[in-house]
């Protein structure tokens, strides 16, 4: 019987590209915004502070290509496009909710770890050595 690690390593070449696209900087947020109801491109863009038009277009195309969102052209003048989550995309709601809940639960611990790491890195930089033994946050 294969171990979990062996199983993961065997499936990694096929799964990795999918995970990279789903865990993309903007993909989770875009999927979240189209979960409740279809959204027009510009509405999504306004809600995602800092996203460029190019980045949003690329993200939506990847999600559409992977079957996670559907694109619908609305025949108005000027032409509008709206995006909605697909049945397959909806299957990500529970994993995303779990990830969000985990993030909220552990936010202070993560911030503490970041502060400790940054302090260690700053102190080590003065010595010209970042190869020290940073142990992570203390309990």
Secondary structure as the mmCIF struct_conf table of DSSP 4:
data_model
#
loop_
_struct_conf.conf_type_id
_struct_conf.id
_struct_conf.beg_label_comp_id
_struct_conf.beg_label_asym_id
_struct_conf.beg_label_seq_id
_struct_conf.end_label_comp_id
_struct_conf.end_label_asym_id
_struct_conf.end_label_seq_id
HELX_RH_AL_P HELX_RH_AL_P1 UNK A 4 UNK A 22
TURN_TY1_P TURN_TY1_P1 UNK A 23 UNK A 23
BEND BEND1 UNK A 24 UNK A 24
TURN_TY1_P TURN_TY1_P2 UNK A 25 UNK A 26
HELX_RH_AL_P HELX_RH_AL_P2 UNK A 27 UNK A 33
TURN_TY1_P TURN_TY1_P3 UNK A 34 UNK A 35
BEND BEND2 UNK A 36 UNK A 37
STRN STRN1 UNK A 39 UNK A 40
HELX_RH_AL_P HELX_RH_AL_P3 UNK A 41 UNK A 47
BEND BEND3 UNK A 48 UNK A 48
TURN_TY1_P TURN_TY1_P4 UNK A 49 UNK A 50
HELX_RH_AL_P HELX_RH_AL_P4 UNK A 53 UNK A 65
TURN_TY1_P TURN_TY1_P5 UNK A 66 UNK A 67
BEND BEND4 UNK A 68 UNK A 68
STRN STRN2 UNK A 69 UNK A 74
BEND BEND5 UNK A 76 UNK A 78
STRN STRN3 UNK A 80 UNK A 85
HELX_RH_AL_P HELX_RH_AL_P5 UNK A 87 UNK A 90
TURN_TY1_P TURN_TY1_P6 UNK A 91 UNK A 92
HELX_RH_AL_P HELX_RH_AL_P6 UNK A 93 UNK A 127
TURN_TY1_P TURN_TY1_P7 UNK A 128 UNK A 128
BEND BEND6 UNK A 132 UNK A 132
#
